[in-house]
Amino acid sequence: MAANKAASKTAPTAASAIAARKSDASLTMEDLASLAGVSTITVSRALRDSPLVTEKTREKIRRIADEQGYRLNISARNLRMRRSYSVAVVVEMTPVKGRPMSDPYPLELLGGITQELTTAGYSVVLTSKQLMDTAPVQGADGLILLGQGSHGEAVRFLQKANLPLVVWGAPESGATTIVVGSDNRRGGASVAERFLAQGRRKLVFLGDVDHAEVQERCAGFIDALGGQGTVHIIRPKAFTFESGFDSMTALLKKKGHAFDGVFAASDLLAMGAIRALTEHQLRVPDDVSVIGYDDTPGAASFVPPLTSVHQYLRDGGVLLAKKMLALMNGEQVESEMLPTTLIARQT
């Protein structure tokens, strides 16, 4: 018993042993974990204010770190782990006056992505294809692409980086890219079902089918009609109010009022089409019914309130980030589609 007491008096405590080492080397995260009685990963998360660690534990670890003069060396940590703890989000969209970056697409997607990645301790680098050669993008651990581009060219361009890649859009047959998106085919089908229920058979699809998502909306629309109506496809090259107005004006001048329903691939296109119809003395929805896509906040306040297919963009952003985190951790990941909902209003 006496021998045990003597041994306990001479045995160094964890704190004293660490203090002794501090004269030769700086305090490590492992040392801090030993002092706090937690794991090293808990210390890392606490110092990054991760919500995965309770506030009480975060405060305890930060207090001990302050007492010991410890500072998290992010560059050294990243070099040691061969990670930058950053993900580059590439927006395949050219901002124009009629379609700013502040629109729900891509802003809601970015909100969901940022929420999920920052919670996991990653920073988000917002960029475009034109800036892929910059250091922050080249140093990223993964890429999230918002928009596949015409004929999928944006996807092929980013694949050359040989980084984990997740894409917002529509899956392509035979492709191995991980894609998260809305069920565009079902969204298009829901529009066809509404037109058929209203007895509308002479229809127009307004959207650039070179884009995979728009192509899926059009295909679902035509398939669901089942030959019960005719569809004239117009392909504006932009998703703006002006493009919708110009395309519909040109159609009316060429063919006159030879249709009773318009399915637009975006709300802005639908709103522009309605303005053109109104200027040609056609009543919406009495003469022509118009349905948009995205269900943006402006759809409900438009006059008349716009019927539109709702996309769950924020949920999509969260799912994109979760897929990316899983890919970077070497987990098996599959593409996934979110549901859509047709929101019936007055058009």
N, C-alpha and C positions, 0 to 999 in steps of 0.2 A: 504493500500500500504506500509506504514511504517512498519506495523507488519510483512508483508511478507519479507521485506528487512532484518528485524532483525532476522527472522527465518532462512533466507538463510545464515546469517553470522555465526549462531551457529550450523546449520545442518552439520554433518560430511560428507565429500566426501568419495567415495568408497576407494580412495587411503589412506586417513587418517584413515579410519576405519580398513582397512587391516593392515596398519602400526602399529596401536595400538594393534592388535591381535598378531603381530609378536613377541611381548615381551613375550607372553605366549606359543605360538606354532609356528611351522615352516610354511612357506607359502605353501598353497596347490595349486593344479592345478586349482581348482575352483576360488581361489583368483586371480591367474594369468589371467584366462579367463575374470574375471570382470575388471581387469585393462586394458586388451587389447580390451575389448568390443567385444569379440567373444565367441563362445561356448566352452565348455570344450573339446569336441572331436576335435575341430579345434586346440586347444593348444596341445593336445596329438599328433595329426598328424604332426604339425609343428615341434615339438621337435624331432620327428623321421624322419624328412626330407621327409615326404610323398609328392609326386607330386600332391596329391589331394588338396594341399593348395598352393596358389600362392606364388611366390618367395617374393613378397612385404610383404605379410602377415606373412610368415615365418620369415623374417628379423625383422619385428616389434615385434613379439612375443619373438624371441630370445634376442632382445635388452632389452625388459622389464624384461625378465627372468634374464639376466645378471645384470641389475640394482638392482633387488630385491634379488640377490644372490640365485635364485632358481635353483635346479638341479633335473632332472627327476629321481626318484627312481623306476627303472624298477622292481626290486624284490617286492617292496611294492605294485606297481600297479598290477602286475600279481597275487599276493596273494589276493588282494582285489577283483579282477575280477575272481579269480579261473581259470586263464588261464596262459599258459606259452608263448603264442604268438610264438609258434614254431611248425613246421610240420616235421615229420620224413619221409624221402624218402628212402625206402628199395629197393635196387637193387638186384634182383634175378638173379645174374650172377656171375660166378666164373671167375675172370680175368685170362687169360692164355696168353702165348706169342703170339699165333696166333690170339687172339681176346682181345686186351687190352681195358681198360675202356675209353680210348681216342677215341674209334670208335664213329661214329655218333649216334649209339645206344649203350649206353644210353645218350651220351653227349648232343645231341640236345634236347632230352626230358628234361634233367636236366636244360638246359638253359631256356627253356620256363617256367618250374615250378618256378625256382628261380626268373625270371623276374616278374612273376605275384604275387608271395607270398611276396617278399620284397617290392614291390609297396604297398601292403596292410598292411605292417608293421609287417610281420612275418619273423622269421629266419628259415633257412632250415637246418635240421640235416641229413646228408648223412650217411647211415648205411647199414647193411646187417642183414639177419635173425639171424646170429650167435651173434649179439650184441644187440638183443632185450631187454636184461635184464639190460642194462646200464641206468644210471640215465637220460641222455639227451633224450633217446628214450622213457622211461617210463613216463617222464614228458611232452611229446609232446601232443598237442591238437588233432592231427589227423595223419593218416598214408597214404602215397601214395606208392603203390607197383608197381615197374616196372618189369613186367614179372610174369606170374602165376605159373611157375614151371611145372615140369612134372606131368601130371594128376591133375593139380590145387592144389598140396599140399601146395605151398607157400601161397595161398589165405586162405586156411583153418587154417594154422598156425597163420597168422596175425589176423584172426577174433577172436582168443582167447583173444586178448588185449582189446576187447570191446571199441574200439575207432572208430570215423568216418574213413571210409576206402574207398579209390578210387583206382582202379587197371587199369594199362595199359595192354591191351590184347584183348581177344575175349570173348563175353558174353556166359555164359553157360545156357542151357535150364533149367528153373525153379529156377535159382539162383537169390538172391536179391541183390548181390553185385553190386555197381555202377562201371561200366567198361567204359573206354574210349579207343578207338583203331582205327585201320584202317579197312576198309571194305575188310578183307582178302579174303572172298569168291569171291567178285567181282574182286579182284586182280588176283586170280587164274583163274577165268573165262577169263580175258583179255589175259592171256598167251595161254589158249586153243584156243581162237579165232584166235590168230596170227599163231599158228602152223597149224591150219586147213586151213587158208588162204594160207599158204605156201605149202600145200599138205603133211604135215608131219603127220604120223599116228602111227608110232611105237615109243612110248614115254616112258620116264623115269621121275619119280618124286623123287627128292633127298631132304629128310628132315625128321626129327624125329616127327612123327605125334602124339606122346604122349603129345606134347605141343599144347594147344588149338589153338593158332594162326596158326601154321603150319598145323594142322588138317583142319582148315577152308580153307586155301589156296589149299590144296590137294582136298578137297571136291568140291570147286568151279571149280577147274581145271577139275576134272572127270565129274562133272555134265554138264559143258559147252561142253564137247566133244560129249555128246549125243550118245555114243556108236559108234562114227565114228573112234575111234582109240583104241589101247591097251595101258595100263599104267602099268609099272613095278615100284613098290615102293621100294626105298632103304632108310634105316633109320640110317644115321650116328648119333652118340650121341653128337656131338659138331658142332658148327656153324663156323668152321674154314677152312682156305685154305687147311690145311693138311688133314682134314676129307674129304673134297671134292675130293682131289687127291687120297687118299687111297680107298675111296668107288668106285670111277670110275675105278681105276686100277683093283680092285677086280672084278668088273662087266665085264670089257673087257676080263680079263683072263678066266672068267667063261663062258661067252656067246659070246664073240667076238663082232663084229660090227652088232648087231641085232636090232639097234634102230636108229632113225634119229632126235630125239629131246629130250632135257633135260631141265626140269624145276627145278631149285634149289631154296630152301626155303630161301637162303640168297646169297648175292653177293660173299662173301668169299667162300662158297661152290661151286658156279658157276665157280669162277676163278680157284679153285683147279681142278674141273672137266675138264675145258678147257686144263689145263696143262697136265693132264693125257691123254686126247684125242690126243693132239699134239705129245706127246711122243710115241703114238701108230700109228703115221703117218696118223691120221685122220684130215681132214681140217674142221675148224669152220669158217663160217657156211655151207660150201658146202656139207660136208658129214653129219655133225651133227649140228643142231641149238641149242644154249644154251641161256636160259633166267634166270636171277637172280631176287633177291627181295631185296628191300631197296633203290636202286639207290644211293649208297654211292658215295662220291667224287671220289673214286678210280675206279668206274665203267666206267666213261667217259675217263679216262686216261689209262685204261687197253688195252692191245694189243691182239686181236682186241677190240675196244670199246664195252663194254658189254650192251646188251639190258636188261633192268631191270624194275621192278615195283616200282614206286616212292611212298614212304610214307612221309606224312607231319608231321615229328616228332616234330619240334619246335612248330607248332600249337597244336599238341597233348599235349605237356607239358603245354602250356598255359591253355588248356581246362581242364586238370587234376587239375590244381591249382584252377581254377574257380569253378569246381565241389566241391572241398574240402572246399573252403571258404563258399560256399552256405550250405554245410552239417553242418559246424560248427556253422552257423548262424540259424540252424533249418529250412532251406528252403527245399522244395520238389525238389529232384534231380533225374534225369533219366540217364541211360546209353546213350552213343552217339558214333557213328562211323563216322570217317572221310573218305573222298574219297581216292582212289588211282589212279595213272596214269601210264600206260605203256609207258616207254621212249624207243623208237626203235632206236637202233644203228646198229652195224655191226655183231652181233653174232646170 
